[in-house]
């Protein structure tokens, strides 16, 4: 990662952490906690794939090969985590297991378009991270992804 890009990502992460901490202090504990956990997961994934903020010596950030099976597993985990995050973010104070598990039942349907975008060959770590983050986004917005899905007319 170039020095300028590293500084930009670090500044954005610090600002995001500051806003989420402000949410915690203001009393919005659910949003602040979920946001800080997701920010930490993102920074850890960035560290593992690129060596952020300083690449370790002798380590090549790109060039590793990850099989398609691991990518599908990472995307499935991303979709489920996105659905869980959407439930935690938007649900009232009472927790209902059925409402929590409903979106996970449709997770394979949300995941199918992403699986279709995979190539047969191995993936770079950054490609896998990007696909996992896209899967998280699809999981978070699962209702919008499936809103226009209608059965085919015969």
C-alpha positions in Angstrom: 0.0 0.0 0.0 1.4 3.4 -0.8 2.1 5.9 1.9 -0.6 8.3 0.9 -3.2 5.6 0.7 -2.1 4.2 4.1 -2.5 7.7 5.7 -6.0 8.2 4.1 -7.2 4.8 5.3 -5.8 5.5 8.8 -7.5 8.9 9.0 -10.8 7.5 7.8 -10.6 4.7 10.4 -9.8 7.2 13.2 -12.7 9.4 12.2 -15.1 6.4 12.0 -14.0 5.2 15.4 -14.5 8.7 16.8 -18.0 9.0 15.5 -18.9 5.5 16.7 -17.5 6.3 20.2 -19.6 9.5 20.2 -22.6 7.3 19.5 -21.7 5.1 22.5 -21.3 8.2 24.7 -24.6 9.6 23.5 -26.4 6.5 24.5 -26.8 4.6 21.2 -24.9 1.6 22.5 -26.1 -0.9 19.9 -25.0 1.1 16.9 -21.8 2.2 18.5 -20.8 -1.3 19.6 -21.7 -3.0 16.3 -19.9 -0.3 14.3 -16.8 -0.5 16.4 -16.7 -4.3 16.1 -17.2 -4.1 12.3 -14.4 -1.5 12.1 -12.1 -3.7 14.1 -12.9 -6.7 11.9 -12.2 -4.6 8.8 -8.9 -3.4 10.1 -7.8 -6.9 11.1 -8.7 -8.2 7.7 -6.8 -5.3 6.1 -3.8 -6.1 8.3 -3.9 -9.8 7.3 -4.2 -9.2 3.6 -2.0 -6.2 3.0 0.1 -5.7 6.2 -1.6 -2.4 7.0 -0.3 0.0 8.3 3.2 -1.1 7.5 3.8 -4.2 5.4 6.0 -6.7 7.1 9.4 -7.2 5.5 9.7 -9.9 3.0 5.9 -10.4 2.8 4.2 -10.0 -0.6 0.8 -8.4 -0.1 -0.5 -9.8 -3.3 0.2 -13.0 -5.1 -1.1 -15.6 -2.6 -3.6 -18.0 -4.0 -6.9 -18.8 -2.2 -9.2 -21.5 -3.5 -12.7 -20.8 -4.6 -14.1 -23.0 -1.8 -12.6 -20.7 0.8 -14.0 -17.7 -1.1 -17.5 -19.2 -1.1 -17.2 -19.8 2.7 -16.0 -16.3 3.3 -18.9 -14.9 1.3 -21.4 -17.0 3.1 -20.0 -15.8 6.5 -20.2 -12.2 5.1 -23.8 -12.6 4.1 -24.8 -14.1 7.4 -22.9 -11.4 9.4 -24.5 -8.7 7.3 -28.0 -10.1 8.1 -27.1 -10.2 11.8 -25.8 -6.7 11.7 -29.0 -5.4 9.9 -31.1 -7.2 12.6 -29.1 -5.7 15.5 -29.0 -2.3 13.8 -32.8 -1.9 13.1 -34.6 -4.1 15.7 -36.4 -2.7 18.6 -35.4 -3.5 22.2 -37.1 -6.9 22.2 -35.2 -9.9 20.7 -37.3 -12.5 18.8 -35.4 -15.6 17.6 -37.8 -16.2 14.6 -37.2 -12.7 13.3 -33.5 -13.2 13.8 -33.4 -16.5 11.9 -35.7 -15.6 9.0 -33.1 -13.8 6.9 -30.6 -16.5 7.4 -32.9 -18.9 5.6 -32.8 -16.8 2.4 -29.0 -16.3 2.6 -28.2 -18.8 -0.1 -30.5 -16.9 -2.5 -28.6 -13.7 -1.7 -25.3 -15.5 -2.1 -26.0 -17.0 -5.5 -25.3 -13.9 -7.6 -22.0 -13.5 -5.9 -21.0 -17.1 -6.4 -21.7 -16.6 -10.1 -19.1 -13.8 -10.3 -16.3 -16.2 -9.2 -13.8 -17.5 -11.7 -12.5 -21.0 -11.7 -9.0 -20.1 -10.7 -7.5 -19.1 -7.4 -8.2 -15.7 -5.9 -5.9 -13.0 -4.6 -6.4 -12.1 -0.9 -7.7 -8.6 -1.8 -10.2 -10.2 -4.2 -11.4 -12.5 -1.5 -11.7 -9.6 1.0 -13.6 -7.5 -1.5 -16.0 -10.4 -2.2 -16.5 -10.9 1.5 -17.3 -7.2 2.1 -19.7 -7.2 -0.9 -21.3 -10.3 0.6 -21.7 -8.5 3.9 -23.3 -5.6 2.1 -25.7 -7.9 0.3 -26.6 -9.6 3.6 -27.2 -6.2 5.2 -29.5 -5.1 2.4 -31.0 -8.6 1.8 -34.6 -7.2 1.7 -33.6 -4.8 -1.1 -31.7 -7.5 -3.0 -34.7 -9.8 -3.0 -37.4 -7.1 -3.4 -37.5 -7.3 -7.2 -37.2 -11.0 -7.4 -40.4 -12.4 -8.9 -41.3 -15.8 -10.2 -41.1 -16.2 -13.9 -44.3 -16.1 -15.8 -44.8 -19.3 -17.9 
